[in-house]
């Protein structure tokens, strides 16, 4: 059995750019079960065009 893997998240534990710093905020929201984060992520997944 095989499947394609997609991700909307990239985590950078030691990065210093704005994007890398934001990745830690997003990871914290995910790990802490933030309802707003989960809702927004599920909406983004639904809206995404995953066809190639």
VEXDRENTOR-586271 format. One record per residue (C-alpha): z, x, y; residue number from 1; residue in one letter. Coordinates in nm, 4 decimals. Layout:
BEGIN
+----------+----------+----------+------+------+
|       zz |       xx |       yy | resi | resn |
+----------+----------+----------+------+------+
|        Z |        X |        Y |  NUM |    A |
...
+----------+----------+----------+------+------+
# end
This chain:
BEGIN
+----------+----------+----------+------+------+
|       zz |       xx |       yy | resi | resn |
+----------+----------+----------+------+------+
|   0.0000 |   0.0000 |   0.0000 |    1 |    X |
|  -0.0798 |   0.1281 |   0.3484 |    2 |    X |
|  -0.0751 |  -0.0007 |   0.7027 |    3 |    X |
|  -0.1586 |   0.1224 |   1.0493 |    4 |    X |
|   0.1310 |   0.2226 |   1.2708 |    5 |    X |
|   0.1420 |   0.1357 |   1.6401 |    6 |    X |
|   0.4163 |   0.1910 |   1.8918 |    7 |    X |
|   0.4782 |   0.0757 |   2.2465 |    8 |    X |
|   0.7568 |   0.3271 |   2.2966 |    9 |    X |
|   0.7797 |   0.7040 |   2.3308 |   10 |    X |
|   1.1192 |   0.8705 |   2.3504 |   11 |    X |
|   1.1860 |   1.2008 |   2.5249 |   12 |    X |
|   1.5480 |   1.3109 |   2.4833 |   13 |    X |
|   1.5305 |   1.6128 |   2.7162 |   14 |    X |
|   1.2369 |   1.5449 |   2.9473 |   15 |    X |
|   1.2692 |   1.5694 |   3.3233 |   16 |    X |
|   0.9740 |   1.3686 |   3.4556 |   17 |    X |
|   1.0201 |   1.0085 |   3.5722 |   18 |    X |
|   0.8438 |   0.8774 |   3.2618 |   19 |    X |
|   1.0594 |   1.0886 |   3.0302 |   20 |    X |
|   1.3790 |   0.9802 |   3.2053 |   21 |    X |
|   1.2684 |   0.6168 |   3.1880 |   22 |    X |
|   1.2091 |   0.6571 |   2.8139 |   23 |    X |
|   1.5820 |   0.7164 |   2.7669 |   24 |    X |
|   1.6650 |   0.4022 |   2.9656 |   25 |    X |
|   1.4261 |   0.2001 |   2.7500 |   26 |    X |
|   1.5653 |   0.3519 |   2.4295 |   27 |    X |
|   1.9185 |   0.2619 |   2.5417 |   28 |    X |
|   1.8144 |  -0.0972 |   2.6124 |   29 |    X |
|   1.6602 |  -0.1212 |   2.2665 |   30 |    X |
|   1.9598 |   0.0334 |   2.0885 |   31 |    X |
|   2.2093 |  -0.1829 |   2.2800 |   32 |    X |
|   2.0289 |  -0.5070 |   2.1959 |   33 |    X |
|   1.9390 |  -0.5926 |   2.5559 |   34 |    X |
|   1.7957 |  -0.9467 |   2.5388 |   35 |    X |
|   1.5776 |  -0.8996 |   2.8469 |   36 |    X |
|   1.4245 |  -0.5870 |   2.6947 |   37 |    X |
|   1.3574 |  -0.7622 |   2.3633 |   38 |    X |
|   1.1991 |  -1.0617 |   2.5357 |   39 |    X |
|   0.9731 |  -0.8467 |   2.7531 |   40 |    X |
|   0.8688 |  -0.6287 |   2.4598 |   41 |    X |
|   0.7803 |  -0.9275 |   2.2433 |   42 |    X |
|   0.5734 |  -1.0736 |   2.5280 |   43 |    X |
|   0.3875 |  -0.7440 |   2.5707 |   44 |    X |
|   0.3142 |  -0.7311 |   2.1966 |   45 |    X |
|   0.1792 |  -1.0872 |   2.2017 |   46 |    X |
|  -0.0432 |  -1.0073 |   2.5018 |   47 |    X |
|  -0.1704 |  -0.6761 |   2.3671 |   48 |    X |
|  -0.5273 |  -0.6495 |   2.2468 |   49 |    X |
|  -0.4732 |  -0.4668 |   1.9200 |   50 |    X |
|  -0.8297 |  -0.5019 |   1.7993 |   51 |    X |
|  -1.0506 |  -0.1948 |   1.7942 |   52 |    X |
+----------+----------+----------+------+------+
# end
